[in-house]
């Protein structure tokens, strides 16, 4: 296993041709992945090129504390963590996951677990939740529920500092008892919630490290004995960016990288001197770290997709695999354009009279499929299908219903698939089944 996989450089968009060539060469040499900054909507295409050049599955990560829009132009930017309740933190995790995964990013460096106990803290401030113990694990659960890996940061806690670790080495002066009562609980709660990674803090905490000059990132007592040993964390341990002064302070990046690995870190994040760090780690035996990186690079199982698959009911004889027919979509509450985008197939949108009002590209089908949708928010009223759509349903080889079972009772189609809801998981399940050439009695 190549030790290059320990290194995860940064990618800052936009890229010129030389940048792209350099990054593709790094991918082919086997770096562990890339951290994404300032991307546009074309980022997924470039990440696919990087993955194709790499000898293994890559870890694509980004700092998305404030939502996917923090690094991907046009996506949602959430209010700062300081404004979020526990429910809002979970919702932010869900929304961040949906948007990040759409662009190929599989891990977010969030949530922030730091407890701001110093009002003059120059770096954490509004990035911290008002109640990290309640909010941070809710963010983890929300994001992971939708398939996005998460990273709790900055261990052992950056909230008591008065300096910025980008430019200096902060010192946490608290004694161990205070640290355990104040700073430790949010990290422990995130580990309990299943967080995939923990990011280190480039700060000194003499009560834990025994030195006012040793960054926690480089401390075996903190990274191995405490986090791995006492707390039992088995996930990925990621350094904060190696270009920061808090970890350098008289060291070169290659020297800091080797000390971080010796302390117990797995991922060497965003060095400026990528070639120097790669040379320093070359030939290093790090099987356990590389195995953890490999696990974190694999996509998470999507619990919602599995639930949607389990809830798909069907009957009849259907053969509608890949072909030239677009899916005809009738949305009973006026959001057909969004539904069509999320379905991601060749489609023709219809109004309630059955007239075409829009179409889009993608993979078509070998049969006539009509998708009828009614959103959760519309389920309170009577369920009915307009006569023109009912006639089209009678002509279709297959009717797909996203909505309440009463829609099926109203239609009574001969062949159908029902996928409750219009979330990404339900529509992904529908798409997989349609393009998978469904055949035979299905119930």
N, C-alpha and C positions, 0 to 999 in steps of 0.2 A: 504494500500500500504506500503510495507516494506521500511524503511529508509535505508536499506543496499544498495538500488539501487542508492543512492547518491555517492557511492564509486566505482571508476574505478581503480583497481590495475594494475600494469605492469606485463607483461609476457616476460621474457628474455630467449630466446632459446640458446643452447639446454636444454632440460628438462630431468631430471632423473625420475624414477618411483615415488619417494616421491614428487617431484615438481608437477607432473601431478595429483597425488591424492589430494594434497593441493588445486590446482587450481580448480579441479572439485568440491571439497567441497565448495569453495567460490562461485562457480557458483550456486550450489544447494541452498546456503543460500540467493541468490538473489542479489548479487552485480550487478551494472549497466552494466558492461562489462569489457573489458580488453584493455590495451594499449600494442601493440606488438613491441618487439625489437628483432633484429638479428635472424630473422626466415629463414627457408629454404622452399623448395617447398612442404614440408609435412605439412605446417602450416594450410592449409584449413581443412585437416582431423582432426586435433586436435581441431580446432575451432568448427567443427561440433559436436564433442564429448562434448565440453563445452556447446554449445547451447542446446543439448539434455538433459543435466543435469540441466539446468536453468529453473526457473518457468515463465520466460518471455523472450521476444525478447532481445537479447544482443546488446550492442554497441561495435563493434570491431574497434578500431582506431589505428593510428600509425603516427609517425612523418615522413612524406614523402616529406619534403621540396625539396629534390633533386631527387625525383622520387621514384617509388616503390622499386628500387634496394637499396635504403638507408637502408631498413629494411628487404628485402627479397632477399636472395642471388640468383643471376642469372637474376634478372630483371633489367630494364634500370635505370642507374644513369645519371641524366641530368646535364648539366653545372650548376654552382651555379647561383642563382637568379641574382647576379650582372652582369651576362653576357647576360641576356635575354631581348629582345625587347617585346613590348606588344603582337605581334603575336606569338612569341616563348613562352611567358608565357601561352597563351591560349593552344597552342599545348602541352606544358608540362602538363597542367591540364588534357587534354584529354588522353594522354598516361599514366599518373599516374593512372587515373581512370580505364582504361582498365585493367592494370596489377594488381592493388590493389584488384579490385572486383573479379578477377580470383582466388584470394587466400582467399577470405572471409572478407577482410578489407573493411569497409563501410564508414569510415570517415578518412580524412587526417588532421593532424594539420598543415595546410598550407592554405593560403599563409602568409608569413611574411609581415606585413604592416609597420614595423618600418622604419622610415626615419633616415638614418645615418647622423647626423649633427656633431658628434664628431669623428674626424679621429682616435682617440685613443680608440675608443670603443672596448673592448676586447672580445665581445661575438656575436655581430650581423655581422658587417663587410660584407663579401661576401654573407651572407644569405639574404641581403636586395636587392630589385630590384633597378636599377638605377633611375627608375621613378615609385615609389610605387603606386602613384595615377592612373597611366595609366595601370600598369602591374597587380597589385594584383586583381582587379575585373575581368580582363580577365582570370586569372587562375581560379577564382571561376566559371565563366561561362563555361569554357572548362571542368572542372572536373564534375560539376553538370549536364552538358549536357549528359555525359556518365553514370550518376547515382551515382557518388561518392560525399558524403557530405564533406563540407569544413569548416575550422576554421581559422578565421583571428586572428593574434597574433603579438605583445604582448601588449594588451591594458593597459594603455593609450599611449604606445610607448616607446621602449627601445633604440632608436637610439642615444639619447643624453647622454647616461651614460658613465662613465669611470670605472665602476666596473662590475664584473660578478655576476649576481644574484644567480648563483649556490653556490657561496662561501661567498657572502656579500650582504648588502642592498644598491644598488645603489640609487643615488638621482638625479632627473631631476631638475635642477635649473631654468628652463625657467619660465617666468611669464605666466599667463593664456592666454593672447593675442597671445604670441609667440606660445604656445602649440596649440591653435586653428588654427592658420594659417599654422603651419608646420606639426604637428603630427596627427591631427584629420582627415584631408580629406581622406587618404587611407582607414581608418576604415569605415568612412561614405559611401565611394564609394562601399566597399564590402557589407555593409548592403543593400545598394540599389541594388546590383547585386544578392542578395538572399543568402548570406553566412549563413550557418546553425548554426555556433557557433562562439563565440569570446573567446579567451584565455587571461587570466589576466597576468599582469607582476608583479613580486615580486620586486617592486621598489617604492621608495617614490617620490611623486611629490607634494611638499608643496603647490604649487599654486592651486592644486585641492583638496588635502586632508587636508590642514591646518597644517600638521605636517611633520617634516623631518624624523620621526622615524616610521611612519605607512605605511606599504606596500599597494599599490593600491588594491591588492587582498582582503585586509581586510577592505577596506574603503567603507562604505555605500554611501558616497557622490559620489564616482567614479562608483561603480558597480550598484547601484540602482538609485540614483538621476540623474546621468549623462547618463550612458549607457542605462538603461531601460527607465528612465523618459524623459530626454531631447531628446535623440537620437531615442527613440522608438524601441529599439531592443527587439524583442520578442523570439529570438532563445535561444540556449543553452549557458550558461555562465560557462566556464570550468576554473578551477584554473590551473596555471602552476604547475609542480610537487611539491607535498607537502614535499618532502624530501630536498628541496633546502634551503640553509641558508637564502636567502633573505626574506623568509616568516617566518622562525623559530625565529632566533634572540631573544633568551630568552624565547621562547615558545616551548611546546611539539607539536608534530604533531596533536594529538587530540585537543589540545587547538586552534591551527591554523585552523583546520578543522571547528570547531564550529564558530569561528570568521568569516571565509569565508562565511559560510552559512548565518550568520546574516547580512553580507554585501550585500548579494544578489546572491552569486554564486550557481550554481546548481550541478556541478560535482566536486568531490574531487578526483583529479587525482594523481595516482602513489604515495601514501604514502608508506614509508618504514615500518611503524608500522601499517600494515593493521588491525590487530586485535584491536589495541588501538583505531583507528579511527572508526571502526565498533561499538565498545562498546560506544564510545562517542556520536554517532548519533542515537543509538538504541532508538526507540520510538519517535523520533523527528517527528513532523507533518510538512511535506514538500510536500503537494499535488501538488502545482504548479510546483515545480522543478521536481518531479517525472513524472508529465505529460509531461514536456518538454523533459526529458530523453527518455520517451516512444516514443514520436514523432520522435526524432532524431535516434532512434534505428530501426525504420521501413525503409525498402528499399525505395529509391527515385523512383518515376515513371521514366521510361526510355523513354525520348522523342524520341530518335532515334528508339527504338524498336516500339513505337507507330507509328512513321512515316513509318517504314518498313512494319508493319502490314497493314497500310492503302494503301501502294503501291503494295502489293502483288496482282497481277492479276491472275485469274485462270479460267479454263473452263473444261468441260468434267465430266465424272462419275469416281470417284476415291475412292478406299478403300485400304489405305496403312498404316494402324495403326501398332502397335508393332508386330514384328514377327522375322523371322530368316534371311531375305534377307538383305545383306549390300547395302548401297547406292553406286552406281558406279559413280565415279567422273572423268570427263575429263576436265582438265584445259587447255585452249587454249594458255596460255602464260607462262606455266612452273612453277607455284607456287602451284601445287596441294597438296604438303605435308602440307604447311601452311593452305591451305583451309580445308583439311581434319581434321587437329587438331582443327581448330576453329569451324567446324561443330559439332564435338563431338559426332558422331554416328558411328556404325559399317560401315566400308567403304572398297571399293576396288578402288585404283587409276589406271587409264588407261592412256596409252600414246596416241598420235594422230592416231595410227593405231588400237586402241582398245585393245591393249595388257596390261594385268595386270602388274603394276610396284611397287605395295605396297598395304598393307592393314592394318587395325587397328580395335581395339575392340570397344564395345559400344552396345547400343540398336539397333537392326535391325528392319526391316519393314516386313509387310505382303504382300508386292508387289514389283515388279521390278521398281526401281527408278534410273534414270540417271540424274546426276547433271552436267550441262555444264556451265563453267565459263569463263568470259573474263573481265579482270580488266579495271578500268577507264583509266589507262594509255595506254591501247591498243586500245581504242575506235576510235582513229583518223584514223586508216586504214580501209580497206574493212572488212566487217563482213561476215565470211563464216565458215561453219562447214565441216571438212573432211568427205569424204564419209564413211569410216568405222564407225565414230561416228554417222553419219546420220542413218546408218543401225541399230545401237544399239538403237537409239532414236525411230525408228519405232517398235522395239520389246518391249520397256518399257511400263509399265502401266502408268507411269507418268514421265514427263520431267520437271526438275527444272532448270531455267535459272537465273544465277546471271550475269547480264550484260545488254547491250542495247536491246531495243525492236526489233531491226533489227535481232537479233539472232532468235527470235521467228518467224519472217517473213521468215527467211531462212529455218527454220526447219518445220514450219507449223505442230506441233504435235497435236494429237487428245486430249490429256489431259496434262495440264501443270500448273506450278506455276512459276511466275516471281518475283524475289526479287532483285531489282537493287542493285549492290554493293556487297562487300564481308566483310563489317564491322561486328562487333559483333552483332549489332542489327538485321541486315538482316538475318544473319545465325541463330540467336536465334529464329527469327520468323519462318523461314523455319522448324527448328527442332520441334518447338511447333506444327506446322500444320501437319507435317508428323506423329508425334507420337500421334497426337490427333485424328487419324482415320477419315480423311476427307471423306465425302460421298456426293453423290448427285450432281445435277447441281450446279456449283460454280460460275456462272455468269449469 
